C-alpha cells in the first residue's frame, strides 16, 4: 500500500489558462516573508505567488491541482514549506525557493497544515488531526515519519512558533483556530499567548486578557509579535516591551495571521483581504501594491441539467403543462416533460426561484424568488414571452403558498409572524393573522375545502398548535393547545376531518419530533356509515341529465348540447370544539416516524400520503387508504423521500428524489418522467445571490434582536463591497464566514463545496490501532484498546517492529504513513513483524483514522473511570458524555443502570462536551429520588423509583470547552440544586441552531433560539460558572494530571462522611 512520493518540477506546474492582469487584487492570503524581509510569498486563487515586499508584479510559484496554503520560508531562505490538498486532504510539501522539485513530506489523510520552521531550517512544524481533533507535529526536510510534539488527547496545540532558544509559542483553543473569525469573544476559552520549552520543561503564559491573543510570530532576536483584539475588539498587531503587552497598530478593521521576517525588520499580515507590511523601525504599516494575473473564471457560464434535480413543481389546471424549478431557475414543459423551456426572468436571472404555481388562466405563473436575499412573490407569462411582475417587496421571506379550490385566493406565510391572504385577481396581499409563526421550518398553511377557513400552525412554548382562521368572520381558533407539536395539518376533502402528524406525548423541542405518527381529528361527533344505507341505494334510481332539445326556425333539425358539468357542492364545515381532543384517532403505522401529510379522496376512498421509515428504518413514501366497510390498509408508494402530490384534471403527479413522476392512484404506481434539459448559470451570480440570502436569513432569524450590538445592515454593505473580487469558492467561504463572525456568536458557519473543487485523487490512511514508538517509527509501542489490532487472532505485541506492509518491504527513512495510505480504505492488511529475532506474519482489518481517534478518546474516558475507582475506593460511579446526542444519552443511561444503584455517589463529566439536545433527559434521570419501597415476600426492600441519584452526592464536571447543550445541562443542574459543579466556566457557546440550504447545496447555520436562565441571563454571554473553581492547565494535561477529577472525588468522599 505504499504511496509513492509526489514530485514535480516547479517549471512544469503552470497551466495554460486565459488570465488578465489585475492591480490591487483581493483575497491574497497566508503571507510569509523571506528572512531578509525583501520578498513576500502568499496564496492567491489556490496557488502560491511571490512579490517584492515593496510591491510590483507577482510571479506564480505553484499551479498544482487543488489549493496551496500556509507558505513558510525557512530561516536560511533556501526552502519554502506549504500545504496542498491536491490529493483530497492537506499534506506538507517542500520546494526550493530558487525553483526546482516539489516534494511531498507527509501522507496521512488528516489535514496537515504548515505553521512554522525551526531556526536551524531543518524542521517544519504543522498541525494535524491524526490522533485527536488536532495538535502540533514536526517533520524533517528530508522526509521521514512526523512526530507529535505534545501528548494528551485534549492538548489541541496550534499556531506553533519556535523561538531561537527552542521555546515553542502556541495557542490551544477553537477561538484561535476554527473560530478565529469570531469577533469580540470574551470567555474562559479565549486564546492566550503561551509557550513550552521542551529542553527545560518550562511552561509560560504571557497574556491573560479575557479576549483574544493569537498568532505569535518571532524574529531571530526572540522578539514576539502577535494579534490581539484588546484595544477595539478588532485584531491589531502587538508585541512585548519589557515584558509588557504593547500595541503597535491602530486599525479599525482586523489584521490576520501576522508573520515576522527572520531579521526582525518587517511583519507582513492580511487586512481587508489584502496584504500589508509593518516596518518595525518606523512603526508604520503600508499596503503592498501588487499586480497579478487573475484567472477570472467565475463569470464563465457552466452547464447544469434539470435531470433528477427538480425542487418544486406544479401542474396547470388544464393538466397540459408542468412548471418546475431546478437550481433556482424556472422552467415550463408539456405534461410529459418532452418539451422544456427555461423562462427568462429578465434582470432577476441571478435570483433564486423556490416555489412555483399556476394561476387559473393556465398561462400565468406565480412564484417566489429572492430579492436582496428575501423571498418575494412574482408573476410571469408561462410561455416566456411576458415581463416579470413583482407582487411583494418585503424585507421578509414570503413562502409556503397554497390556493383555494377555485384558485381565486392564496394563503402564504410571511416572515416570522404573519399569515397572509393573496387575492389572485388583484394580486394584492393582506395580513389576516399575526402570531408566532417562525420564519422557517413551518407547516404549510391551506384552505378548507369550501374556502371559508385557513388552516395553519403557530407556536406555543416551542410547540406547534393547529389553528383555523374563519375568513369572513375574521376569527382565529386554536384547535389543539396541547404543549406538544401537531404539525402538517391537512383538511379532508369532505371537510369533516383534519389530519396531522404528532408525537402526542413528547415535545418536539429540542430533539425534534421523534416517533411521530399520523392522526385524524374529527371536527364533529360523526357517526360511522350504516350498511343498510348502502343496501337501500341499490333500489334508488338516480336522475340523469338529458340532452336539451331546441327547435330552430332556420332548420328543421334537433341539436343536442351536453349537459353542463355540475360543480360538487362545497363541503359544509362544522367545528364542534367540545371534546374535540377525544375525537382523535391514529391513521397508518404505529411505529417508526411519519411526517408530511397530504390527503385526497376519490369516490368513497380517502388516501392519506406521508413519509415514513417504519419498514426496517428505510425512508419511503406511503399511503393509508380508508373506505367504508373495508379494512384500512397502508401501502408503500416508493422508497426515498419526496412528496408534493399535485392533482389537476384527474391527473396526479409527485416528485421523488428530484424527479417528477406520474402517479396512477388506482394502481398505486409511479411512472417516471424523463425530463432532461441543460441550462447555463455562472458561479459569480450564484455567489452574489447566496451572499445576500445568507445575510437575510440571519437578519430575519438571528436569536438576538440587536445582533449583539452591531449594525447588521452596515455589516452587509461592508462585506458586499468585496463581492466583485471573489476568485473562487474558497474566497466566498472566507467572506461569508468573516461576515458571520461579526455577530460574535456560536453555532454559525457557511459551508460550501462545489463540483469545481472535486479532486480526481483522494486517499485514506489504513489505521490498525497500533501506536508506534517516537524513537523508532516502525516499532509497536502499544495497541489501542477497542481498536482492530486488539481483536483476538491479530498477532501484534508491544516491541514488534514492522518490516513489511502487504508484502512491501519498508524503508525506515520513509514516512510510515506512506505505507498505510491508499486510494481507499482496504478490507484487510497483512503485516510482517520482527519479534525477538523471529519473523511473524499477521493480518488485520484496517480502520479509518476517524475510528482510531474515537478509540483514543475512549481510552481517555477509561483512564478517568479507573482513576475514580482508585481514588474513590470503588464507591463512586463515573460517567462521561462526549456530546449531548442520542447515542451518548444511551451510553449515559447504560452507565447509570450498571453503576448508580451500586455506588454511593455520581460524577457526570461534561468536560470537552460538544453539545447536542438531550439535556432534559439527562436532568430528569439525575433528579430522581426514592419515594417508596416495595418487596417480595421474604425478599429485600427495593426503592421506587429504581434509580435515585438525587439522594446521593453528585458532582458535575465542566470546563472551558463544555459547550452548547452541555451548558444547558450545567445551568439546569445548578437551578435544580442537584449537586456541586466543579471546574471552570463553560465556553459561552450556547444557542440552539438549525441550517438552511442554498441554491447549489451550500448551507449556513442559523442560531435562532437563545437560551436563558430563569432570571433572564443569556447563557451565550454569561456561560455557567462552577461552584468550585479548578483549572486543568496545559502542563497538567502534558503530565497526565487531572486536578478537576481529583477534586470531584474528594468532594464526594467528604460529603459521604457527613
N, C-alpha and C positions, 0 to 999 in steps of 0.2 A: 504493500500500500504506500510505498514511498512516493512522495510528491516531489517532483524534480524542481530544483531551484529555477526561478524565473529570472532571466536576464535579457535585457535589450540594450542596444546601443542608443544613447540619447539622440543621436543624429537621425535615427530611423523612426523616432516617435511621432513626428509631426504628420498631421492628417491634411489631406487636400480638400479644404473646405473654403467656401466663399466667406471672406471676412471684410470688415470695414474698420478703418481707424476710428478710435473714439478718444477724445480728450476727456479728462476728469471722469474716469469710469467709477461706477459704484459697485458695491458688493465685492470689493477687494478685501481679502480677509487673511487671517492666520499669518501675520507678518513676522519676519525674523531678520536680524541684522548680521552681516559678516563681522568678524572680530574687530576690524578697523573702522566700522561704522560707515563704510563707503557705499555699501550695496544692500538693498532690501530684497528679500525673497518673500513671495506671497502667493496665495491661492486666488485664482480667478477663473470662472467658468469651468471649474473642476480640474484645472491644470495648475502647474507651478510656473511662476514667472520671476524674473529679476529685473530690477531697475536701479539706477543710481539713487542714492539717498537724497540727492538734490533734485530728483525728478527727471523727466525726459521719457524717451521711448523705452517701453518694456520689451523684453525678449522672452520667449517661451522656453522653459526648461524641460517640461514633460508634456506628453499628449497621450497618456495611457488610457485604456478603457476605464470608465468609472471616474471617481473623484480622487484627487491627491490633496491631502490636507496636512496641517501641522508641520510645515518645513522648519527645520532647525539646523543651523550651520555649526559645525564643530568649532571649538575654541581655536584650533590651529588653522582654521579657514579652508581645510582641504576637502571636507566631506559635507554632504547635505543628506540628512536623515528626514524621512517623511513617512506618512501612512497613505496607503491606497486601498480602495475596495474593488479593484478590478476583478477579483475572484469572489465577490459577494460580501465578504467581511473585510474590515480594515486589517492589513498586515503592515509590518515595518519594512521599509525599503531604504537602500543606501545608494548614493551615486556620488561620483567625484564632482566637486564644484567646477573643475576645469572641463567637465564633459567626459563622457565615457559610458561604461556599462552600469545599468541599474540592477542592483542585486536585492533579491528578496531575503530578508533575515528571519522572519517569523512565519509560522504556517498554521497556527491554531485557528479554529473557526470563531473564536471570540473576537471582539473588536480590539485590536492592538493599536493604540493611539499614541504617537510620539509626543514626548513632553520636553525632554532636555538632554544635554550631554554632560558627561563627566569632564572635568577640567583637563584631563590628560588626553582627551579626544579619542579614547579607546572604547568607551561605553555609552550606550544610548538608553535613556530612561523612557519608559512608556507605561500606560495603564492598560489593563486587560481584565476581562470578566471571566477568566478561565476557571477559577475555583470559588469565586464569590461574585457579588454584583460587579465589583471592580476593585482593583488595588494596583500598586506600583510594582513594576518589574524592571529588569535591566538585561541587555543583551550586548555582546561584544561586536565590534565592527567586522570581525572575521566570521561571524555567524555562531553556530552552536546553539545549545539549549538555553533559553532565557531562565533567569532565576528570580524568585519572588523576594521582595525587599522586606515585607512585614507580615508576620503571621497573624492569625485570628480572623475568623470569618467576617467580623464586622469592623475590621480596620480597613476602611474604604479610602485608601490614600491616593491622592492625585495632585496635579499641579506641582509635581516634584521639580525642584531646582537645587542643584548642588552648589555649595559654597566652596571657595578654594581650599578651606580647611577640612573638607569632606562632610561638613554638616549638611543635612538634607532638609530643605524647607518644603512645606506641603500644606494642603488643605485636606479636609476629610468629611465634608457634608454635601448633601444634594445641592444646597444653595450656592456652592462654588463649582458645581459641575452641571448636572442636568437642569437645574433651576437657576443657573447663573443669570438668566434673562429676567428673573423676577425682581422687580424694583421695590425698595423700601421695606424689605422683610426685617423684622426685629423679633428675635426669639431665641430659644435655647439651642436651636440647631444652626445658628449663624456660623459662618466660616471665620476662623481666626488664622493669623499667620503663626505657624508652629514649626518646630524643627526637631530633628533627631540626629544625633551624631553616632553613627554605628561604631566608631572607634572607641569613644569614651562612654557609650551607652547613656548619653545625656539627652534629656528631653527639655525643650523650652517652649513656652508660649509667649509670643512677642506682643500680641494685641489681645484685648479683652472687651472691645467695643461690641455692643449687642447687635449691631448691624453687620455689614459685610466687609471683610478684609480678605482679599484673594489675589491670586495670580502673582505670587512672588517671583522676581527675576533678579539675578545678581551679576555684578561685573567682577573682573579679575581681582579687584581690591576688596571684595567682600561686601560692597555696598548693596543694600537691599532696596529694591523698588517694588511697589505693588499698587493695586487699585483698592479704593475704599469709597463707600458712599456716605461717610460720616458728615461731611460738610453740608451737602444739599440734597441728599438722597439720590444722587447720581454718582456713578463711578468717576473718581478723579485719581490722578497719579499722586502717590505718597512715597515717602522714604523715612528712614530713621536718622535723626541727627542727635548725636549724644544720647542715644537710646530713646529719644522721644519721637513719637509719630508725627510727621511733618508733611503737610500738603504742598504739592508742587504746582498743580494746575487748578484753574477755577472755571472749568467748563460747565455749561448749563445742561448739556446732554452728555451721556455716559461714554467713557472710553471702554475699550475691550482689549484683553489679552496683551498687556504691555510686555515687551522683550527688550532687554538692555544689550547693547554691544559689549563684547568682552572687554574692550578698552575703557568702558565706562563713560564715553563721551556723549552717546546718543541713546535714546529709547524710542522705539517705534511701537505704535499701537493703532487700533481701529477706533474711529469715531464717525458716527453718521454714515457708516458703510464706505468710508474712505480711509486712507492711511495718513497718519500724522507722525511727525518726528519731533521729539523733545530734545532740545540742546541743554545738557546738564550745566554747562558753563554759563550760558546766557539766561537760563531758566525760562526759555521761550519755546512755544510749540508752533510748528508750521505744517500746513497740509502739503503732502508730497504730490506735486502735479505730474500726473502720469498720462502718457499717450500709449494706447494699447490697441491691438487688433481684436475687434469684437466679432464673434461668430453669432450674428443675430438670427437665431433660428426660431424663436418663439412665435414670430409673426407668420411663419410659413404654415400654409394650410396642411392639415393632417386628415387622413381619411378614416372615417368610422362607419359602422354598419348597424342598422337597427335590429339585425337578427339577434334574437334572444336577449334584447336589451331594452324592451319596452316597459316603461314605468307607470304609465297611465293611459287609459283609452276610453272611448265612448262610441256607441253605435247610434247612427242617426235615427230619428223617429220612423222614417220610412224603411229602415232596415237595409238600405242600399250602400251605406258608406260608413267607414270607420275613421275616426280621428284618434291619433295617438301621439305620445311623447317619448322620445329617446334622447338621452344625453342632453336634455334641456331644449331640444328642438321640437317643432310642431310639424306633424305630418297628417296627410289625408290619403285614404285609399278606398277602393271599392270594398265590398263586404267580404270578398275572397282574398283580399290582400295582394292582388296581382298588379294593380296599377297604383303606384305610390308617387306622391308629390310632397316635397318639403315646402312648407308655407313660409314665404318671405315675410318676416316681421319688421322689415324696414330698419330703422335706426336702432331697434331693440334687439338686433340679431345676437348680440353678446349676452343678453339676459337669459335667465334660466326659466323656461316654462315648466310647470309642475303638474297642474291638473287641467283637463280639457273636457268640455261637454258641448253637445249640440243644442241649439235653440230650436224651437218648434218649426221654423221655416225650412228646415233641412239644408239650409245654405249658410248659416252663420254659426261660428264657434265662439264660445265664451271660455276663457282660460285665464289662469293666473300665472304671472311671471314676475321676476324680481325687478324692482325699480329702486336703484340706490340701495340694494340689499333687501328690501321689503317686498313681500308678495302682494301684488295688486291685480285687480280684475281688468281684463281687456276683451274686446271682441274683434273679430276679423272675418272676412269672407272666406268660406271653406274652399273655394276654388283658387284661392291665392291671388285674386285679381283686385281685391279691395284694399283699403287702407286700415291701419291699426287704429282702434279707438280705445282710449283709456277710460275706464269707468270709475275707478277709485284712485286716489293719490294720497294714500295714508302712509304714515311712518309707523306702521304696524303690519303684521302678517295677516292677510286675508286668505282663508283656506277652507277646505272641507265643505265644499258646496254640494247641495242636493236640491232637486227640483220637486215641485208638486206634480201630481199625475198629469195635469193639463199643461204643464210647462209654462205656466203664467207667472209663477213666483219661484224664487230660490231662497234657500236659507244657507248662511255660512257663518263661520266663526271669524272674529276679528280681534287680533291682539290677545291680551291676557284676560279680557273681561267682557267681551261683547258677543252677543248673538244678533245677527242682522238679517233682515228680510230684503231681498232684491226684487223689484218689480221688473219682470222680463220684457215688458213693453216699453216703459220709460227708461229702463236700465238705471234707475235710481235706488239707492240703498237707504235704509233707516234702521237704527238700533232699536231692538224690541226688548232685549234683556241685558242688564249689566250684572255680572256676578263673577265669582272666582272660577273662571273657565280654565285658566292656564294657557300658555301660548304654544305649547307643543305636547305631543303625547295624548291628544284628545280622543274621545269618542266622537264620531261624526254625527252632526245633527240630521234630522229628517222630518218629513211631514207625515201626518196621519193620512190614512187612505182617502179621507174626504177633504183633505187640505185645510181643515179648520184648526188643527193643532200643530205645534212644533214639538219635537221630541229631542232632548239634549241632556247632557250631564254637566254638573258643576261640582266643585269640590267643597267638602265639609270635613275639616280636620284631616286633610290629606287624602280623603277618600271620595270617590265619585258617587253622587246620588243621581237618580233618574228624575228628570223634571219634564213636565208638559207645560207648554205655553199656549193658551187659548187666544188666537189671533184677534178675533172680533171683540172679545171682552177684555183683552189686554191683562189677562190674569195668568199667574205662574203657580204651579202646584208641584211640590216635592212628593214623589210617589214612594220613595224608599226610606231615606233618612235613617240609615241603619248603623253607621260607623264603620262599615266595610264597603268596598267598592262594588258597584253594579255598573258594568261597562258595556259598550257596543249595543245599546238598545235599538231594537227594530220592531215596528208595528207589524202585526199580521195583516194580510190583505183584507180580511173581513172586519178589521178594526176592533176585534174582541180581546186581543192579547198583545202583550209586549214581551218580546224575547230579549234576553241579555245574558252575559256571562258574568260569573262571580265566584269567588271563594268565600262562601257565605258566612264562615265563622272566623276568618282570619283577615286582618287588614292587608292591603296590598303594598303599603309602605312600611319599612324601607326596602323590603326584599323583592318587591314586585308581586304581581298576582300569581300565586302558586296553586297548582291543582284546581284551577277554576273549571267550572262546568257550565253547561248551557241550561238556562231556566226559562220558564214561561209564567208570566204574571197575567191572571185573568182580571180584566177590568170591571167585571161584574160577576155575580154568582151564577154563572151559566150552567144550565143543566146539560147532561150528556144527551146525544140524539137517541131517539127511540126507534127500535126496529119496526114497530108497527107502522110508523110513518113511511118508511121505505116500502113496506108492503102495500100501503094504500096508494102510493104513487104509481104502482103497476096498473091501477084502474082509473087513473086520472088522465083525461085527454088534454093534450097541450094545444092551445090555439096557435095556428100557424099563420104567418103573414102571407096574404095573397097578392098576386100582381095587380097593379092598378090598371084599369081599362079606361081608355079615353077615346071618344068619338070625335073625329075631326071633320070639319066641313070640307076640307080640300080633298081628302082621300077617304074612301070607304074602307079603311083598314083599322085594325086594332093594334095599338102599340102597348107593349108591356114595359114596365120600369121596375127594376129590382127594388125590393123594399129596403129602405134605409136601415143601416145597422144601428140598433138602439144601444146607446151607452148604458152600461150596467149602472144601476142606481148606486150612488156613493154610499159607502158604509156609514151607518149611524153610530157615532161614538158615544158610549155611555161609560163614565168613570165613577164607579162607586168605591169610595176610599174606605168604607167601613170594612174592617177585617181584610184589607187588600193584601197584607203580607202573609195571610193564611192561605191565599189563593195562588201560591207559587209552587210549581212542580218541576221536577227535573226532566230535561229532554236530552236524549243522547247518552253518551258513555258516562259511567260512574267513576272512572279513574283516568289518569293522565291529565293533561291540561288542554282545555278547549278555549278558543278565542276567535274573535272576529265573526260576527253573526250576520247572515243575510237570509231573508225569508221571502218565499214566493208561493203561490198557490195555483193549482190547475185542477179544475173540477172539484172533487171533494178532497183532493190531496193537498197537504201542506208540506213544503220542503224547507227544511232549515239547514243552511250550509254553514260550515265552520272549519277552522283548522284544528287539528288535534294530533297528539303524539301517543295516543292510548294503545297503539299496536306496537309493542316492543320498543317504545320510545322513539320511533321513526316518525318525523312530521309528515302529515298528509292533509289533504282536503277531503272532508266527509260531508255527508248529508244524512239527516234524520227525517224519515218520511212518516207522517201520521195520516190516517184515513179512518173515518168512522167504521166501526165494527171489524177493523183489521188490526193485527198486532203492529205496534210501532217498530220500525227497523232502521238501523244505522248502517250506511253503506259507504265504502271508500269511493271517492271520485277519482283521485290520483295522488301520487306521492309528491312531496315537496310543498313549500309554502306558495301562496298566491291568493287568488280571490278576485274581487272586483267583478262580481257577476252582473252582467248587463243584459237587459231584455228590450227588444223593440220589434214590433210586428210579428210576434210569436217566435222570434229567433233569440237564442241565448248564446252569449259569449262569455269567456272567462280568460284571465291572464294567469299563466302559471310559469314560474321561472323566467319571466321576461318574454314569454311567447303567448300570443293571443290564440285561443282555441275556440272553435265552435263547440257548443255543448248540446247534445241530444238529451233532453230532460227525461224522456220515457226510457231510453236505453241506458241512461247514466254513462254516456260515452263522450269523450273529448276527441275532437279531430283538430290537429294542429294546422294553423295557417302558416305556411312557409313564407313569411313576409321578410324579404331581404331588400334593403335599399342602402346604398352607400352615399355618404354625405361628408362635407368638409367642415371642419372647425379649426381654429388655431388656439394654441395654448395661451398666447398673450391675452386674448379676450377672455378666455376661461379664468385665468388667474386674476384678472381685474374683477370679474364678477364674483368669484369666490371670496376675494378680499372683502368686498362690500357686504356680501351675505353673512360672512362670519361676524363682521363688526355689528351688523343689525341684529343678528341672533343674540349677541351679548347685550346690546342696548335694550332689547326687549325682555330679556330673561335673567340677566345677572342678579344675583340674590340681593345685593346691596344697592339701594336706590341712589346713593350718592357716588357709586362707583369708587368706593374707598377714597373719596376726596379729590378725584381727578376730573378734568373736563373731558368726557369721553368723545364728544364731537370734535373738539380740538385735537385730541389724540388721533382720531381717524384722519383728519386733514394732514397732520404731520407725516404720518406713515404713508398715506396715499401719494404724497409727493415723490416717493421713491418707486412707485409702480412703473413708470416709464423705463426704469433702469434694470428691471429684472432680466436676468440672463437665463435662468433655468429654475427648475422646481426647488432646488436647494435654496436659492435666494428667496423664493416665496415662503418656504418654511421658516427661514430666519426672520423675514419681515413680519409675518403674522405672529410668530411666537414672541417676537420682541414687543409687538403692539399688545398682545395679551399680557405680557409680563408687566406692563404699566399698571395693571389693575392690582398688583400686589396681592395676588390671590392664589390659593392652591387649586388643584383639580382643573387646571387649564392646559390647553395644548392644541396645536393644529397638527394633524397627521395626514401625510400625503405620500403616495407612491404611484408613479406613472409608468406606462409601458415603455416610455423612452429611457427609463432608468434600469430596465431589466438587464441582467448580466447573462451572458451565454454560459459562463462557467461559475459554478458555486461548489463549495467544498464543505465537508463535515468532518469533525475530529471524532475518531472512534475511541472513546474513552473506555476504560476497563474497570476502573476502581482502584488502580494502583497509584499510590503516592510514592514518587521517586525521591531519592536522596538529593540534597542540594549539592553535595560534593561529587557524586557520581550520577549523572542524569539518566543512566540506564539501570541503576541499582534499586531494587524494590526496598523502600523503607518500611512501608506498611500497606495493608489492604483496608480500604474504607468500608466501614460497616454498612450492610444492606446493599452494597454495590454488586455488580455482576461477578466480579472476581472473588467474592466471598461465597459464591454458590458451591454446594457440595459437588465435587468432581473436578473443579478448577484447581489445578495443582500449582499454586503460587504461594511463596512464603517470603517473609522479610529476609533480606540478604541475597535473594536471587538476582542475577544480572541478566538482563535481556540481551541476547546475541543475534536473534533473528526474529523478524516480524513477517508472517505469511511467506516464509521461505526466503526473504530478502535479508542478507547479512547487513548488520548496522555498521555505520561509521560513527565512532564515538565523538568525532569532531563536528558532526552534523546536528541540526536541530532535531531533537527527538520527535517533536510533533509532526515532522515531515513524513515519518514512517507510519503515523497513526491517522493521517488525514487523507481523505479520498473524495471523489466527486459526490459520494453519498454514503450514508451510514451502512456499514456492512452487516450481514446477518450473523456471521461468525468469523473468528480470527484465530490463527494458530500462532503460538509464541514458543520460541526456543530459549531456554534459560540455562545458565550455568549455576550449579549449586554444589559447593564443596568438591569441585573437580569433576562433577558429573554433569552430563548434558540431559536436561529434562525437556520434554515437549508436552505442551498442554493446549487446550482450546478454551476460548471464552467468547461469550456473546457480547459484542460491543454495545455500549450505551452512549447516549448523547452527552455532550458537555453540560447541557442543562440538567439532565438527570443526575450527573455526578455532583453538580452544585447542590442539588436537593439532598443527596446523601450526606454531603459535608455539613449542611445546615442541620440535618437530623442528628449528626454526631455531636454537634454543639449542644443541642437540646438534651441528648442522653447524658452528656457530661454534667449538665446542670442538675439533672434528676439524681445522678449519683452523688453529687456534692450535697444536695439537700438531704438525701438519705443518710449520708455520713454525718453531716453537721447536726442534723435533727434527730439522730438516733432512731431513724425509721418511723418517726411519729407524725411526719408532715407530708401531705400529698402535694406534689408539684405537677403543674400542667402548664404547657406553653402553647400559644396560638401565634402562628406566623402571620396570619391575617384574620379578618373577620368575615370570611366567606363560608359557604355551606360546608365545604369539606373540612375546614378547621373547626367549625362548630361541632361536626360529627366527632372529630378527634377529641375535642374538649369533653364532650358528653361521655365518650367511651372511657377517657381518663378518669372522669369523676365516678362513673359507675364502678370502675375497677378499684378506685382508691378511697373515695370520700368516706364511705362508712367504715373503713378500716383504719382511718387516720384521725388524729386529734386536731389538726389544723390544715389549712389550704393556702398554697401560694399559686396565684394566677399571674403568669409572666406575660405581659404585653409589650415588652421592650422590642424595638425594631419592627413592631407590627405595622403592616402596610394597609390596614383598613378593609372595609367591606360594608356589611349591613346587618350583622346578626347581634348587635348589642343587646337588643331586647330579650332574645332567647338566653343569652349568657347571664344577664342580670336576673332574669326570672329563676334560673336554676340556683344561682348563688343566694337568692333571697329566701329560699325555702327554709322553714323552721319546723321542728316536730310539733304536732298539735294533738296527737292521740297515741295510744299504744294499743296493740292487739296481740293475741297469741292463740296458738292451737292448744288444745287440752294437753297439759303436761309439757308443753314447749316453753320456749323463752319469749319474753316480751320483745316485740319489734315495734319500731316507731312508725308513725304516719306523719308526714309522708316518708317514703323510704329513704330519702336523702334530706339532710338538714344542715347544709354547710353554714347557714347564717347563725347557727347556735355555737359555732366554733370560731376560733381566731382565723381571720382571713387577711392575707396581705396581697395587695395588687402592686405589681412591679411595673413602673413606666419609666421611660427615658425620653431624651430629646428627639428620638426618632419614632416614638409612638405617635401615630398619626391617624387622621380621618376617624373611622369608626372606633378605633382604639381610644380616641379622645372622648367620643360619645360614651363609651363604656366606662371610662375613668370618671367622667363627670357624673354619670348615673350612680356609679359605685359610691362616690362621695356623698351625693344627695341622699341616697338610701341608707347611708351610715353602715355599710356592710363590713367595714374593716379599715385597716390602715393602708395608705398609699405611700410607697417608698420609691425613691428615685429622683429624677429631675423633672422639670416642667416639660410638658409634651410639646410637639413640634409647632403647633398652631397651623395645622394643615387640615382643616375640617370644614368642608362644605359638601353637601350631597349633590352629585353631579349626574348628568346624562351625556349623550353625544348626539350631534346632528350630522347627517350626511350631506355632502355637496355633490355637485353635478358630475364629477368624474370619479366618485367613490371616495374622495378625501373626506375627512371629518374633523370636527372641532368639539372639544369638551365644553359643556355648558353647566357650570355650577349655579343652579337656580334656587337651591334650598339652603338657607342659613340655619345654623344650629346654635341654640341659646340655652343658658341656664335658666332655672325658674325665676331668678331675679333679673333676667334680661341681659346677661353678659354674653357677648358674642365669642364663641369658642375659637373662631378663626383669628381673632385679635387678642384673646386672653390665654388660650390654652388651658391646661389643667395642672395645677400646682400639687406637688406631693405633700403629704403630712410630715414626712421625714425626708429631708434632702440628703441624698447620697449620689455622688457623681462617679461613674467609672471613666477613667481617663484613657487616653491613647496608650500610655505606658502600662496601665492596669491590664488592658487587653493584650498588649505585647507580652507581658509576663504571666498571662493566663490567670489573673486575679479577678475576683468579682465581688467588690465590697457591697454592692447593692443586694446581691443574693444572700451574702453572709448576714447582712443586717436584717433581711426579711426573716431568716431562720431564727436569729437571736430574738427578734421582737415576738415571734410566735411562742418560742420557748419561755420567754418572760411572762407572756400572758397566761400560759398554761400553769405557771406556778401560783397564779392568783387564786 
